Structures are given as structure tokens and as C-alpha cells.
Amino acid sequence: MTTVASSASRAAEILSRPITLNGLTVPNRIAMAPMTRMFSPGGVPGEDVRSYYARRAAAGVGLIVTEGTYVGHDSAGQSDRVPRFHGEEQLAGWARVADAVHAAGGTIVPQLWHIGMVRQQGQPPFADAPAVGPSGLRIDGTEGSGRAMTQTDLDDVIGAFAEAAAAAERAGFDGVELHGAHGYLVDQFLWAGTNRRTDAYGGDPVSRTRFAAEIAAAVRANVSADFPVIFRFSQWKQEAYDARLAETPEQLEAILAPLAAAGVDAFHASTRRYWLPEFDGSDLNLAGWTKKLTGKPTITVGSVGLDGDFIGAFMGQGSPVQGIDNLLDRMEREEFDMVAVGRALLQDPEWAAKVLAGRFDELQPYDAVSLKSLS
Ligand SMILES: Cc1cc2nc3c(=O)[nH]c(=O)nc-3n(C[C@H](O)[C@H](O)[C@H](O)COP(=O)(O)O)c2cc1C
């Protein structure tokens, strides 16, 4: 029977192993999941944002994936409080964030983001910019106020991602993550529900992946060969939790293979509950399938450490499926390589240090109040 002591020593041993993503060695297996916070007025991450990330790096998070940050295209976003990854002041703010995380012993990549048809027209920072997407459709299938992207739009957005990646390397970041998940622009291309194009960017899964693969290739070409490029994707969408990009491993492979070929070094497979099998007939989750199909390092995510079940499992209570031993078993089998933690790390900056040291009794249950501050 698993005891608290054996879980503690396994957690320390398995999660403390370094991992290599292209030229980057991450000191352990714990990543901070990207979380939009809207604490950056004018798109500039300030001192509070810097210390928020540095605190988590100092407390043992091996890799910080920043909140989604807009690439330099007027249509990329719709909040003046979401940090931007373009503009002198904004990039200077980000460089200070990267320095602080490094000083605390961590590594950090920005998550590069374009929201596509999620945008409501008339919103800052560039109120006049239209919402754009593959076919001018929102996730719910309605047209909203946007339009289908022209070839010029596609080229501009691909260029904006490539420029942001180069800016990340110049600013001292350790790599980049491309946001291809959750129903935002890149995912709107991947998903047949929003991509009705009849040109080279629409149709079968490989064609729907073309835009994402062109972004990955342009990013790859604009940074050093050993600079890691991570691609985050999901089956689920905001406002469509049951949506799926791939019903079978073959369909998933059709999406992932062109991305790997374009130069993606690692995948971040976003699920809402990491313990759920992705396809019938196997226990593998989405990250597990991704690693099996591509051979690339993968990051899993989804309700790790979130509720009483995770903490209770340490204490011999709660659901073992959602407990740490399930996670550690899967990591030991090399189903995936890293685990990203979102809300539990919002709640408790010390979460990683506590888990790595086996101080399970000090873990705090998540409370949505933590969304309101940058503590
Ligand atoms: C407040 C909040 C903001 C988020 N913002 C982003 C984001 O900018 N980019 C992204 O890819 N995912 C975002 N997510 C999803 C998280 O990265 C993560 O996948 C999700 O919270 C599940 O992990 P968890 O159960 O450990 O919280 C956000 C989640 C939360 C709670």
C-alpha cells in the first residue's frame, strides 16, 4: 500500500529530475500553466507581475509558461490589461520578468497569443481592428462582426509570431510557447467547426494544420536552432468543452506530425482533467498519445493538485485516480515528461516547494478568490 512517506519520496525523486527541451535544461518536471491575469495596464508587465512569477520560480517551479501575451498584430487581442509581446516598454517589462525568474533559479517562456474570432470589435488596445479568423466564424458558428483572413492577413500574423519569438530570445527568455489551444486563432484553423476554408488552409486535418505549421516554421527560422519552441493545443474550446480536433490517434497524428516537422520541439497537451483517457482502448491521456505519436517531450495539465482529492490522496483519503500516485506512475512510465499546474499555483506560490519536499499537509485547497490578486 502506498503511504504518505512513500508518495513523498517518489514525488521528490520523480519530479526533481531535470528535463531537456531542445537546448534548454529545465531543472525539474513542474511547469506553471499559462494563465491570463490582466494585471498589465497598457500591456506592460510591471513590478507586481515580475515578482508574481519570480515568487513561483523561487519556490521550485522549473518552467514558467507566462500568461498568453499578444503578438504584434492589431487584431490579436481585446484587453489593454493583457500584456503585449511587442512595443519597447512592453518588451522591456518582459525582459525584467525573465531576469527575475532566472535570478530565482527558474526558466521561462512567453505564451504567444492571437485570439482570432473571440475578439469583440471595438475593444482595446486597437479598437478599430476587426476580428479575423479562418472563415469569419465564432466558436458557436455565428458570424459576429469579423471576417475571413486574406492571404495578407495570414502572412502578417505568421510574421507577428515570428517577430515575437525573436524578441523573446533577445529579451533573454528560454524559449517560446505558441498558443494553439482553447478556440483561439490557431485552434480556429485546426478545428473543422470554425475552419470552412476551401483553399490550402482548410479541408482535411493536414490542411487545417497548415497555418499552425507555417507559424511554427517561421518561428523556428527566426530563432536560434537550439531555442525551444513549444506548441500548446487542446481538443476542448472555450464555450465548447466537448469539441474535438481528433476522434482517433490517426487524426491526431495528422495534426501533430506537420507541426513536429515544422520545428516544434515539445508539445503541451491541454486537458481539463489529466487522468482521463483520450481514445478508447488505452489509458493514455492526450499528452501520452502526443508523446507516443511524435516522440517529442510533452507536458500534461488539468486539475493537478486542485482539490481535496489530490491532497486527500496524500493522506490515504480521496480518489486515488486524481491523487499524486497516478501522476507519478504515469511519469515513471514516461507517458509524458512534465506536468503543468495552473490554479493550484495561483492559490499557493509555494505549491511546488511543498510537493517537492513532501510537505503535503501544508497544501491549500483552491479558492477562486485567488483569481483576484497577483499574490
Ligand atoms: C485564470 C486562468 C487563465 C487562463 N489563461 C490561459 C492562457 O492565457 N493561456 C492558456 O493556454 N490557458 C489558459 N488557462 C488554462 C490553464 O493554462 C490550464 O490549462 C487550466 O487552468 C487547467 O489547469 P489547472 O487545472 O491546473 O488549473 C487559464 C486558466 C485560468 C484558471
The ligand as an ORCA input file, in Angstrom:
! r2SCAN-3c Opt
* xyz 0 1
  C      -7.417     32.398    -14.790
  C      -6.999     31.473    -15.878
  C      -6.438     31.993    -17.032
  C      -6.012     31.143    -18.057
  N      -5.380     31.685    -19.151
  C      -4.817     30.864    -20.074
  C      -3.981     31.382    -21.100
  O      -3.684     32.588    -21.191
  N      -3.475     30.518    -21.997
  C      -3.746     29.175    -21.953
  O      -3.280     28.417    -22.805
  N      -4.508     28.649    -20.957
  C      -5.015     29.449    -20.012
  N      -5.713     28.914    -18.954
  C      -5.793     27.448    -18.808
  C      -4.660     26.948    -17.909
  O      -3.393     27.120    -18.516
  C      -4.802     25.470    -17.551
  O      -4.716     24.695    -18.719
  C      -6.122     25.182    -16.849
  O      -6.340     26.103    -15.786
  C      -6.143     23.757    -16.277
  O      -5.096     23.591    -15.350
  P      -5.395     23.591    -13.756
  O      -6.482     22.613    -13.553
  O      -4.079     23.158    -13.150
  O      -5.806     24.967    -13.379
  C      -6.174     29.743    -17.932
  C      -6.767     29.238    -16.772
  C      -7.155     30.070    -15.754
  C      -7.730     29.474    -14.490
*
